[in-house]
Amino acid sequence: MSVDHYENFPVASWLVPPRLRGAVVAIYAFARGADDIADEGDAAPEARLAGLDHYALMLERIERGEAPVDAPFAALAVAICTHALPLAPLRALLSAFRQDVVKTRYADYPELADYCARSANPVGRLLLHLYGIDDDAARAQSDSICTGLQLANFWQDIAVDWGKWRVYLPQDDLRRFGIEEAQIGASRCDERWAQLMDFEVARTRDLLESGQPLARKLPLRLKLELNMIVAGGLRILRRIDAVRGDVFRHRPVLTHRDWAAMSIAALRP
């Protein structure tokens, strides 16, 4: 399914069974809408937080059995009712988006990973619920993939996020490699920057690859979908490696050739 947004990663496609596709799209629309409130446009922080409060209020209404009529809540209410979706992951998403409004720096990787656990991992948990997969190993592998995809998106969008005065690179990693934030603002890529990006990309690649065994537990269509998504994340990382981390002048974008390679990768056992 084509998604009208700048991000590279597919979220719902024709590989998702028709009986689940509406729920997947409803989850995505809720998450995308709330994330855009936190990220897009030039609204003041107070207005952004008020918008996210409205999303939280709609979740409370749905939990009480009410049926909102406005998008994206109407479709989400149907999905929650039809598939008994838990609301905790949706609330976790909102907590992460609220954090984006007020927090622009991360002290270390554990702090960033906590953000990813709320901004990305809940989507994977909801998909596992839709497919009736409920075991600790699967959840851990899903979390690794979702966090890896979130980090890959951060690394490709370093320049975009700097324009919003956000730095997702952990502050202790910047210090470790001798990088000042002014270097990000100047789009300066030297050997220290290349080493920093090598480190971040390697950690992200390890996450994606550690989650790949999850595909063996999934029905065929979801297995193909997951393999393609992971392949997309890995190709983004490969493109960052190819330019020695210069995402300022060479922001990774998936091409038609990449999509063909990802389709082949999706067929692996």
C-alpha positions in Angstrom: 0.0 0.0 0.0 1.4 3.3 -1.0 2.0 5.7 1.9 2.1 9.4 1.2 5.0 10.4 3.5 8.7 11.1 3.2 9.9 8.1 5.2 11.5 5.2 3.3 10.1 2.2 5.2 6.9 0.5 4.1 4.3 0.0 6.8 1.4 -1.8 5.1 1.4 -3.4 1.7 -0.5 -5.9 -0.4 1.4 -8.6 1.4 -0.8 -8.0 4.5 -3.9 -10.2 4.4 -7.0 -8.3 3.5 -8.7 -9.2 6.8 -5.9 -7.4 8.6 -5.1 -4.6 6.2 -7.6 -2.2 7.6 -6.3 -2.6 11.1 -2.7 -2.1 10.0 -3.6 1.1 8.1 -5.6 2.3 11.1 -2.7 1.8 13.4 -0.4 3.5 11.0 -2.7 6.5 10.4 -3.0 7.0 14.2 0.8 6.8 14.7 1.6 8.9 11.6 -1.0 11.6 12.6 0.2 11.9 16.1 3.9 11.9 15.0 3.2 14.7 12.6 1.6 16.8 15.3 4.9 16.5 17.3 7.2 16.9 14.3 5.7 18.8 11.3 4.7 22.4 10.7 5.6 25.4 12.9 3.0 25.1 15.8 4.2 26.1 19.2 5.0 23.4 21.7 1.8 24.1 23.7 -0.3 23.6 20.6 1.5 20.3 19.7 1.0 19.0 23.3 -2.7 20.0 23.1 -3.0 18.0 19.8 -1.5 15.0 21.4 -3.8 15.4 24.4 -6.7 15.1 22.0 -5.3 11.8 20.7 -5.1 10.5 24.3 -8.7 11.7 24.9 -9.9 9.8 21.9 -8.2 6.6 23.1 -10.0 7.1 26.4 -13.3 7.4 24.6 -12.7 4.3 22.6 -11.8 2.4 25.8 -15.1 3.4 27.2 -16.9 1.9 24.2 -17.6 5.1 22.4 -17.2 5.4 18.6 -15.5 8.6 17.4 -16.5 9.6 13.9 -13.4 11.7 13.0 -10.3 10.3 11.3 -8.1 8.6 12.2 -10.1 7.5 15.3 -13.1 6.0 13.7 -11.1 3.4 11.8 -8.9 2.8 14.9 -12.0 2.2 17.0 -13.2 -0.5 14.6 -9.8 -2.1 14.6 -9.6 -2.1 18.3 -13.0 -3.6 18.6 -12.6 -6.2 15.8 -9.2 -7.4 16.9 -9.2 -6.7 20.6 -6.1 -4.5 20.2 -4.4 -3.5 23.5 -4.4 0.3 24.1 -1.1 0.3 26.1 1.1 0.3 22.9 -0.9 3.2 21.5 -0.5 5.2 24.6 3.2 4.4 24.6 3.4 5.9 21.1 1.8 9.1 22.4 4.2 9.3 25.3 7.1 9.2 22.8 5.6 11.8 20.6 5.1 14.1 23.6 8.7 13.6 24.5 9.7 14.7 21.0 8.0 18.0 21.7 10.0 18.8 24.8 13.3 16.8 24.5 15.9 17.4 21.9 19.0 15.5 23.2 19.8 12.0 24.5 22.5 11.5 27.1 23.4 7.9 26.1 22.2 4.9 24.2 20.0 3.5 26.9 18.1 6.7 27.0 17.7 6.7 23.3 16.7 3.0 23.4 14.0 3.8 25.9 12.6 6.4 23.5 12.6 3.8 20.7 10.8 1.3 23.0 7.9 3.7 23.0 8.2 5.4 19.5 8.7 2.2 17.4 8.4 -1.0 19.3 4.7 -0.7 20.0 3.9 -0.9 16.3 5.6 -4.3 16.1 3.9 -5.5 19.3 0.5 -4.5 17.8 1.3 -6.4 14.6 2.2 -9.5 16.6 -1.1 -9.2 18.4 -2.9 -9.1 15.0 -1.3 -12.3 13.9 -1.9 -14.1 17.2 1.8 -14.4 18.0 2.4 -14.2 21.8 5.8 -15.3 23.1 8.7 -13.5 24.7 11.3 -14.4 22.1 9.1 -13.1 19.2 8.5 -9.9 21.1 12.2 -9.4 21.8 13.0 -10.0 18.1 10.2 -7.6 17.0 11.6 -5.0 19.4 15.1 -5.4 17.9 13.8 -4.9 14.4 11.6 -1.9 15.3 14.4 -0.2 17.2 16.8 -0.9 14.4 14.4 0.7 11.9 13.9 3.7 14.1 17.7 4.2 14.5 18.3 3.8 10.8 15.7 6.5 10.2 17.5 8.7 12.7 20.9 8.3 11.0 19.6 9.0 7.5 17.8 12.1 8.8 20.5 13.7 10.9 20.5 16.9 8.8 16.7 17.0 8.8 16.5 16.7 12.6 19.2 19.3 13.1 16.9 21.7 11.3 14.4 21.0 14.1 17.2 21.5 16.7 17.1 17.8 17.5 20.1 15.5 17.9 19.4 11.8 18.3 23.0 10.8 18.3 23.8 10.0 22.0 25.8 12.7 23.6 28.3 10.3 25.1 28.9 8.9 21.6 29.6 12.4 20.3 32.1 12.9 23.1 33.7 9.5 22.6 34.5 10.3 19.0 35.4 13.9 19.6 32.5 15.4 17.8 31.0 18.8 18.7 27.4 19.6 17.7 28.7 22.6 15.7 30.2 20.0 13.3 26.6 18.7 12.6 25.5 22.3 11.9 28.4 22.7 9.5 27.7 19.4 7.8 31.4 18.6 8.2 32.4 15.0 7.6 35.9 14.1 8.7 37.5 10.8 9.8 36.1 11.2 13.3 32.6 11.6 11.9 33.0 8.6 9.7 34.1 6.5 12.7 31.1 7.7 14.7 28.7 6.8 11.9 30.5 3.4 11.4 29.8 2.7 15.1 26.1 3.7 15.0 25.5 1.9 11.8 27.1 -1.3 13.1 25.0 -1.2 16.2 21.9 -0.7 14.2 22.7 -3.5 11.8 23.2 -5.9 14.7 19.7 -5.1 15.9 18.1 -5.7 12.6 20.0 -8.9 12.0 19.3 -10.2 15.5 15.6 -9.8 14.9 15.5 -11.5 11.5 14.8 -15.0 12.9 11.4 -13.8 13.8 10.4 -14.3 10.2 10.6 -18.1 10.6 7.8 -17.9 13.1 5.4 -16.0 10.9 2.8 -16.9 8.3 4.1 -16.6 4.7 2.7 -13.2 3.8 3.9 -11.5 7.0 7.3 -13.3 6.6 7.7 -11.7 3.2 6.6 -8.3 4.5 9.0 -8.5 7.4 11.9 -9.7 5.3 11.3 -6.8 2.9 11.2 -4.2 5.6 14.4 -5.5 7.3 16.1 -5.6 3.9 15.1 -2.0 3.3 16.6 -1.0 6.7 19.8 -2.8 5.9 20.1 -1.2 2.5 19.7 2.3 4.1 22.6 1.4 6.4 24.7 0.1 3.4 24.1 3.4 1.6 25.3 5.3 4.7 28.4 3.1 4.8 29.1 3.8 1.1 29.3 7.5 1.7 31.4 7.2 4.9 28.5 8.6 6.9 28.0 11.8 4.8 24.2 11.9 5.1 24.3 15.7 4.7 25.1 15.5 1.0 23.9 12.0 0.3 20.7 11.3 2.3 19.9 7.6 1.6 16.8 7.0 -0.6 15.6 3.7 -1.8 15.6 3.4 -5.6 13.7 1.0 -7.9 16.8 -1.1 -8.0 16.8 -1.3 -4.2 13.1 -2.3 -4.2 13.9 -5.1 -6.6 16.7 -6.3 -4.4 14.5 -6.1 -1.3 11.9 -8.2 -3.1 14.5 -10.9 -3.8 15.7 -10.7 -0.2 12.1 -11.2 1.0 12.1 -14.7 -0.5 15.0 -16.0 1.5 14.2 -19.0 3.8 
